[in-house]
Amino acid sequence: MIANDLEISQGKFGIHNHTKERTYSKKGFEVNWFDVDTLQLTANDFKWDSVMVFNIENLSARSKSNDINLTQLKGLGQISDEFIDAQNLELTYNQSIVKGTARLSFNGFEEFNDFINKVHIQADLKEVRTNAHDVAVWAKSVEKYVPNTLISGQFDGMLNDFQVKNLLINANQYTEIRGDVSIKGLPDFDKMFVDANIQKLQTKSAEIKKIVHYIKLPKELDLAGNINANGSFKGYIKDFNTNISVKTDVGNLKANAHMTFPKNSAPIYKGNFQSSGISLKKITKSDKFDEVAFNLNIDGKGFDLNQLNTSVNGLITKLDYNYYRYNDISLNGKFQNKKFEGDIQLKDDCAGLDFNGMVDLNNPENPIYNFYAKLDKADLQQLNLI
């Protein structure tokens, strides 16, 4: 069959598969139950033998049952019983826009009944603009996790197991992510496994709280302000390993750690944490403190000072306290209830100390000490203690 021009006006069609239970879009698009009306099609260069070939100048349609209003689809297409290919694709539905090329591969159209697990997608996505509502059309369970988003990259795989190369994500106003990622387990977001190499992550602390509103984050995150990071992420959204470098308005941090965010409980973490400078003045709101730098192995839970329950071992390379900078403080102890209990060894030009005991920081302006110590030297005037 060959046709130079093809037009459909006010077309209608539907699929009602009575062998399948209808969910009324509670889980997303229902391939076995839907109706399409107000179908408008303008196409040319139409050929149909074993493969259907066509150039769509414009296609629009509406499916009320699946909450889809397709206002534009155009591009060069091919369809067979093994693939659907689209070149120079431009698609607009609801508030979403998709531009690029795509190829769907399958063993017969019956595999669309299990689209997520059976249909293989290869796509060069030039521009995808979408939002939570429009993504929920296809997978209802991920609706609460999706911000207003602009995406580009090279997609390869099935929706339950895929990878994206040269991924670029712009979310909300300030968030940008660049890198490569593979994802398994969709559409169950809580069971989704992510393996990501993040070349660039740029955001703001206030925006992180909006994007991951389903995770209770510490209020101290508000102090971070502008955030820039790069590194790796491997695991589930609330249970993962990361090797990441972060710069914020309060300082910088390198972390090679395992982190868990239990439901209704404080975050749990274990790993190595390093910093060349973090502002304790901004965190504690006390002028007696300024910067701290460290290389520490930490195993504990909680970020909020009121919840902190953490064992720590390592070196504080600098600590500004009471307008004096202490250098090379070795730590081996535990922070809990705003108190430190353990061993501290100080080797500083103005002070030498072996400490075993407790420091109570519940009142940062006037800490409480209870300890045994061997003091080798202490220049109290240089330390601003007298």
Backbone torsions as a table, in degrees:
resi	resn	phi	psi	omega
1	MET	NA	132.2	178.6
2	ILE	-132.4	136.4	176.5
3	ALA	-144.4	131.6	177.8
4	ASN	-70.5	-39.2	-179.0
5	ASP	-135.7	144.8	179.5
6	LEU	-138.3	129.0	178.8
7	GLU	-134.3	140.5	171.7
8	ILE	-130.0	131.7	-179.2
9	SER	-126.8	131.6	179.3
10	GLN	54.3	40.5	179.7
11	GLY	-76.1	156.3	176.9
12	LYS	-141.3	144.0	169.1
13	PHE	-159.4	165.8	179.7
14	GLY	-155.8	161.0	173.5
15	ILE	-126.6	122.5	177.5
16	HIS	-127.3	96.2	-178.1
17	ASN	-94.5	99.1	-174.3
18	HIS	-74.9	-3.6	175.1
19	THR	-85.8	-7.7	-179.1
20	LYS	-116.1	141.3	179.1
21	GLU	-71.4	137.4	178.2
22	ARG	-88.0	133.3	-177.5
23	THR	-105.8	-4.7	-178.6
24	TYR	54.0	44.4	174.0
25	SER	63.9	19.1	178.3
26	LYS	-68.7	-25.7	-179.9
27	LYS	-108.2	-6.6	-177.8
28	GLY	126.7	-162.0	-175.2
29	PHE	-56.5	131.9	180.0
30	GLU	-103.1	99.5	-177.9
31	VAL	-68.9	-22.2	-179.0
32	ASN	-91.1	-12.2	-178.3
33	TRP	-141.5	100.1	172.0
34	PHE	-161.2	156.0	176.0
35	ASP	-125.3	141.9	177.9
36	VAL	-122.6	131.8	175.7
37	ASP	-132.4	179.7	-176.3
38	THR	46.0	42.5	179.4
39	LEU	-76.0	122.3	177.2
40	GLN	-122.7	127.1	-178.2
41	LEU	-136.9	131.4	169.8
42	THR	-128.1	119.7	-176.6
43	ALA	-143.5	161.4	176.1
44	ASN	-145.4	177.9	-178.7
45	ASP	52.2	46.7	-176.0
46	PHE	-87.5	126.2	176.2
47	LYS	-135.6	141.9	-178.4
48	TRP	-146.7	107.3	166.2
49	ASP	-126.7	-109.9	174.6
50	SER	-75.9	-23.7	177.5
51	VAL	-126.3	133.4	175.3
52	MET	-87.7	125.1	-179.8
53	VAL	-121.2	138.4	-176.5
54	PHE	-162.6	160.4	173.3
55	ASN	-119.4	110.6	-179.8
56	ILE	-87.3	115.5	174.3
57	GLU	-78.1	-36.7	173.5
58	ASN	-167.3	138.3	174.3
59	LEU	-134.8	130.0	175.0
60	SER	-135.5	150.7	-179.0
61	ALA	-167.7	171.5	179.5
62	ARG	-141.4	139.1	173.2
63	SER	-127.7	98.4	-179.2
64	LYS	-62.8	-37.3	-175.4
65	SER	-63.3	-28.8	179.2
66	ASN	-110.3	10.6	175.5
67	ASP	57.2	46.7	179.3
68	ILE	-123.1	127.8	173.0
69	ASN	-121.5	97.8	-179.7
70	LEU	-83.8	108.8	-176.7
71	THR	-94.3	-21.5	178.4
72	GLN	-158.0	134.9	168.0
73	LEU	-146.3	123.3	176.2
74	LYS	-145.5	155.7	-179.0
75	GLY	151.3	177.5	177.1
76	LEU	-92.2	128.5	-174.1
77	GLY	-130.6	154.3	171.1
78	GLN	-137.9	138.8	179.7
79	ILE	-135.4	131.6	170.3
80	SER	-136.5	-175.1	177.7
81	ASP	-82.6	9.3	177.7
82	GLU	-126.9	-14.4	-179.1
83	PHE	-158.8	158.9	166.9
84	ILE	-128.2	125.6	-176.8
85	ASP	-122.2	134.4	179.5
86	ALA	-132.2	125.5	176.5
87	GLN	-114.8	149.0	-178.9
88	ASN	51.5	43.8	-175.8
89	LEU	-74.9	132.4	169.0
90	GLU	-132.4	119.7	-174.3
91	LEU	-133.9	133.5	176.1
92	THR	-131.7	122.6	173.5
93	TYR	-138.0	141.7	-175.3
94	ASN	49.2	-119.1	178.4
95	GLN	-105.1	12.3	-174.0
96	SER	-105.9	150.2	179.2
97	ILE	-130.5	135.5	176.3
98	VAL	-130.1	127.2	175.8
99	LYS	-131.7	137.9	178.6
100	GLY	151.3	-154.0	174.9
101	THR	-126.8	152.2	-177.7
102	ALA	-153.5	149.6	175.0
103	ARG	-138.3	124.1	176.7
104	LEU	-106.2	126.3	-179.6
105	SER	-116.5	140.9	-175.3
106	PHE	-163.4	165.8	176.8
107	ASN	-106.4	73.7	-179.0
108	GLY	93.2	148.1	-175.5
109	PHE	-67.6	-16.0	177.6
110	GLU	-64.0	-21.2	178.7
111	GLU	-69.5	-14.9	174.7
112	PHE	-67.3	-17.3	174.5
113	ASN	-66.4	-20.1	175.9
114	ASP	-130.4	56.4	-171.6
115	PHE	-54.8	-45.4	-174.5
116	ILE	-60.3	-36.0	-174.4
117	ASN	-100.8	-16.7	-170.1
118	LYS	-115.4	-27.7	-173.6
119	VAL	-93.9	121.1	-179.7
120	HIS	-88.6	132.5	-176.1
121	ILE	-118.6	130.0	167.9
122	GLN	-121.2	124.5	-174.9
123	ALA	-147.4	138.8	169.8
124	ASP	-105.2	99.1	-173.7
125	LEU	-89.7	110.6	179.1
126	LYS	-80.6	-37.3	-178.4
127	GLU	-158.8	122.9	173.1
128	VAL	-129.6	115.4	175.7
129	ARG	-112.3	125.1	-176.7
130	THR	-152.1	-179.8	-179.1
131	ASN	-149.9	176.9	-174.9
132	ALA	-59.9	-44.7	-176.8
133	HIS	-62.4	-43.4	-176.6
134	ASP	-73.4	-33.2	175.0
135	VAL	-67.9	-35.9	-179.7
136	ALA	-63.9	-20.3	174.9
137	VAL	-56.6	-35.9	-176.3
138	TRP	-97.7	-31.9	-178.6
139	ALA	-147.7	93.6	-174.0
140	LYS	-58.7	-32.8	-172.3
141	SER	-68.5	-18.4	-177.7
142	VAL	-98.6	4.7	-172.6
143	GLU	-55.7	-46.3	-173.8
144	LYS	-71.8	-10.2	-176.4
145	TYR	-97.4	-4.7	-170.2
146	VAL	-107.2	117.7	173.7
147	PRO	-85.8	178.0	170.3
148	ASN	-63.7	124.4	-164.2
149	THR	-139.0	141.6	168.2
150	LEU	-115.8	127.1	-173.9
151	ILE	-130.9	143.3	167.1
152	SER	-144.2	158.6	-179.8
153	GLY	152.5	176.0	179.2
154	GLN	-104.6	113.9	-174.0
155	PHE	-98.9	136.0	177.9
156	ASP	-147.7	120.4	176.9
157	GLY	138.0	-170.4	173.8
158	MET	-99.8	161.1	-174.0
159	LEU	-62.0	-21.7	178.5
160	ASN	-93.7	-2.0	-178.3
161	ASP	-164.6	96.6	-175.0
162	PHE	-146.8	168.3	173.5
163	GLN	-133.2	151.2	177.5
164	VAL	-129.2	121.8	175.4
165	LYS	-95.5	151.1	178.8
166	ASN	51.9	44.2	-178.5
167	LEU	-71.8	134.0	172.2
168	LEU	-128.8	124.5	177.1
169	ILE	-125.1	125.9	168.5
170	ASN	-114.3	120.4	-176.6
171	ALA	-122.1	140.4	-178.8
172	ASN	51.6	-133.9	-174.5
173	GLN	-97.1	-37.4	-166.4
174	TYR	-120.5	-6.9	-171.3
175	THR	-91.2	129.2	176.0
176	GLU	-135.0	133.4	178.4
177	ILE	-130.0	131.5	174.5
178	ARG	-127.7	140.0	177.5
179	GLY	160.9	-162.3	176.6
180	ASP	-122.2	143.1	-175.8
181	VAL	-147.4	145.6	167.7
182	SER	-124.0	142.3	-174.8
183	ILE	-135.7	133.7	175.3
184	LYS	-127.5	146.4	170.5
185	GLY	107.1	-6.3	176.7
186	LEU	-64.2	150.3	11.5
187	PRO	-92.8	6.9	179.0
188	ASP	-78.6	97.9	-171.9
189	PHE	-62.6	-37.6	-178.6
190	ASP	-67.8	-23.0	179.4
191	LYS	-103.5	7.3	-179.7
192	MET	-70.5	127.6	178.9
193	PHE	-106.1	126.8	-174.6
194	VAL	-118.6	133.3	172.1
195	ASP	-124.5	105.8	-171.0
196	ALA	-126.7	138.3	168.9
197	ASN	-108.1	107.4	-172.5
198	ILE	-96.9	109.8	177.9
199	GLN	-79.7	-30.9	179.8
200	LYS	-153.8	131.0	169.9
201	LEU	-132.9	120.6	-179.6
202	GLN	-128.6	127.1	-178.0
203	THR	-161.8	-173.5	173.9
204	LYS	-125.9	150.1	-176.5
205	SER	-59.0	-40.6	-179.6
206	ALA	-63.8	-34.4	-179.1
207	GLU	-75.1	-33.6	175.7
208	ILE	-57.9	-42.8	-179.1
209	LYS	-64.0	-32.4	177.1
210	LYS	-72.1	-40.8	-175.6
211	ILE	-71.9	-46.1	-179.3
212	VAL	-105.6	51.3	-178.4
213	HIS	-64.2	-15.0	-179.7
214	TYR	-83.5	-2.7	175.6
215	ILE	-115.4	130.5	177.6
216	LYS	-78.2	110.9	-178.0
217	LEU	-102.4	152.6	-177.7
218	PRO	-67.6	146.6	179.9
219	LYS	-64.5	-23.2	178.3
220	GLU	-62.5	-20.3	178.8
221	LEU	-60.6	-27.7	179.9
222	ASP	-58.0	-29.0	-177.9
223	LEU	-73.3	-19.3	-174.1
224	ALA	-65.3	-32.6	178.3
225	GLY	64.0	-123.4	178.2
226	ASN	-73.2	133.6	-176.3
227	ILE	-127.3	128.8	173.6
228	ASN	-128.3	133.9	-174.6
229	ALA	-149.2	159.7	169.6
230	ASN	-153.1	154.6	-179.3
231	GLY	151.4	-152.4	-176.6
232	SER	-126.2	154.4	178.3
233	PHE	-140.0	128.4	179.6
234	LYS	-143.9	117.5	178.6
235	GLY	144.1	-157.6	179.2
236	TYR	-93.9	165.3	-175.1
237	ILE	-59.3	-34.6	-177.7
238	LYS	-111.8	11.5	179.7
239	ASP	-157.6	101.6	-169.7
240	PHE	-151.9	164.3	170.0
241	ASN	-107.7	141.2	179.4
242	THR	-142.9	145.1	171.1
243	ASN	-127.6	100.7	-165.0
244	ILE	-140.6	148.2	173.4
245	SER	-114.5	131.1	-174.1
246	VAL	-130.4	136.7	171.4
247	LYS	-121.0	132.6	-178.3
248	THR	-135.9	-179.5	178.0
249	ASP	-70.7	-15.5	178.7
250	VAL	-105.4	0.9	178.0
251	GLY	140.9	-164.7	-176.1
252	ASN	-126.6	159.1	-177.6
253	LEU	-153.6	136.6	168.6
254	LYS	-114.0	130.3	-177.5
255	ALA	-132.2	131.2	170.1
256	ASN	-122.6	95.9	-164.1
257	ALA	-152.1	162.3	169.6
258	HIS	-105.3	131.5	-177.2
259	MET	-131.1	143.1	179.1
260	THR	-134.1	138.4	177.6
261	PHE	-118.3	84.0	-178.7
262	PRO	-66.5	152.1	177.3
263	LYS	-68.4	130.7	177.3
264	ASN	58.3	34.2	179.1
265	SER	-150.4	162.1	-178.7
266	ALA	-69.5	148.4	177.6
267	PRO	-59.4	148.3	179.0
268	ILE	-116.9	139.5	-177.1
269	TYR	-148.0	151.5	176.8
270	LYS	-153.8	125.7	178.8
271	GLY	163.2	-165.5	179.1
272	ASN	-103.6	131.9	-177.8
273	PHE	-128.1	129.1	-178.7
274	GLN	-130.2	147.2	174.9
275	SER	-150.3	141.9	173.1
276	SER	-94.5	-3.2	175.8
277	GLY	172.1	120.7	173.6
278	ILE	-131.1	137.9	-176.8
279	SER	-82.9	103.0	173.2
280	LEU	-70.4	-25.4	178.8
281	LYS	-60.9	-43.8	179.6
282	LYS	-69.9	-34.9	-176.8
283	ILE	-76.1	-45.3	-176.2
284	THR	-89.7	-14.8	-175.7
285	LYS	57.5	36.2	178.9
286	SER	-124.6	131.5	179.0
287	ASP	-72.4	-12.7	179.4
288	LYS	-72.2	-20.1	178.7
289	PHE	-109.1	152.4	170.6
290	ASP	-132.8	-108.8	-175.5
291	GLU	-94.7	154.5	170.4
292	VAL	-135.3	142.2	174.3
293	ALA	-132.2	148.5	-171.6
294	PHE	-160.4	165.5	169.2
295	ASN	-139.2	99.4	-167.8
296	LEU	-130.1	142.6	167.4
297	ASN	-96.2	123.1	-171.1
298	ILE	-126.9	138.5	178.8
299	ASP	-140.6	108.9	-176.6
300	GLY	-175.4	-158.3	-179.8
301	LYS	-148.1	151.0	176.5
302	GLY	90.2	138.0	172.1
303	PHE	-107.5	-32.8	177.8
304	ASP	-64.9	132.0	-178.3
305	LEU	-57.4	-26.7	179.4
306	ASN	-76.4	-21.0	-178.2
307	GLN	-105.9	-9.6	-172.0
308	LEU	-56.8	124.8	178.2
309	ASN	-142.5	89.2	-163.6
310	THR	-142.0	133.5	171.3
311	SER	-92.2	139.7	-175.2
312	VAL	-138.9	141.4	178.5
313	ASN	-145.9	127.0	178.7
314	GLY	154.9	-150.5	-170.9
315	LEU	-128.5	128.6	166.8
316	ILE	-92.4	110.0	-173.9
317	THR	-76.5	-26.2	172.1
318	LYS	-155.1	147.3	177.6
319	LEU	-147.4	117.2	177.9
320	ASP	-91.3	114.2	178.8
321	TYR	-138.8	131.5	178.1
322	ASN	54.9	40.1	175.5
323	TYR	66.6	26.5	172.3
324	TYR	-134.8	142.6	179.4
325	ARG	-99.7	114.8	173.4
326	TYR	-87.4	141.6	-179.9
327	ASN	-120.9	146.3	171.4
328	ASP	56.9	70.0	176.0
329	ILE	-106.0	116.7	178.5
330	SER	-87.4	135.8	-178.3
331	LEU	-123.6	142.4	169.9
332	ASN	-153.6	97.8	-175.6
333	GLY	-175.2	-156.8	-174.4
334	LYS	-139.2	134.0	171.9
335	PHE	-99.0	128.3	177.5
336	GLN	-158.3	136.5	179.2
337	ASN	54.5	41.3	-179.6
338	LYS	62.2	25.4	178.7
339	LYS	-126.4	146.2	171.9
340	PHE	-111.8	130.2	174.2
341	GLU	-128.4	126.6	179.9
342	GLY	157.6	-153.3	-176.6
343	ASP	-107.9	137.6	175.5
344	ILE	-131.7	132.2	176.1
345	GLN	-123.5	122.5	-176.8
346	LEU	-114.9	125.9	174.8
347	LYS	-125.6	90.7	-174.5
348	ASP	-125.7	158.1	-179.8
349	ASP	-59.8	-32.2	-176.4
350	CYS	-107.4	-0.3	-178.9
351	ALA	-158.2	136.2	173.2
352	GLY	-128.5	125.1	-170.0
353	LEU	-149.8	135.3	165.2
354	ASP	-111.6	117.7	-170.7
355	PHE	-121.5	137.9	170.0
356	ASN	-138.8	117.6	-178.6
357	GLY	162.7	-143.6	-171.0
358	MET	-133.5	140.2	170.6
359	VAL	-124.1	122.7	-178.3
360	ASP	-103.0	115.5	-177.8
361	LEU	-104.8	22.4	179.0
362	ASN	-61.1	-28.5	172.4
363	ASN	-122.0	94.0	-174.7
364	PRO	-58.1	-26.8	-179.2
365	GLU	-72.4	-27.8	-178.9
366	ASN	-140.5	76.1	179.9
367	PRO	-61.1	151.2	177.1
368	ILE	-106.6	134.1	-178.5
369	TYR	-118.7	140.3	172.9
370	ASN	-145.6	105.1	-169.3
371	PHE	-160.6	166.2	166.1
372	TYR	-110.9	138.1	-175.6
373	ALA	-149.6	149.4	171.6
374	LYS	-111.2	114.4	-175.4
375	LEU	-102.7	113.8	179.0
376	ASP	-81.5	-40.2	179.5
377	LYS	-160.6	155.2	177.0
378	ALA	-162.5	112.3	175.5
379	ASP	-91.3	89.7	-170.5
380	LEU	-62.5	-30.8	180.0
381	GLN	-70.8	-44.1	177.9
382	GLN	-65.5	-30.6	179.8
383	LEU	-81.8	-1.0	180.0
384	ASN	59.3	37.1	178.7
385	LEU	-100.7	-9.3	173.7
386	ILE	-134.3	NA	NA
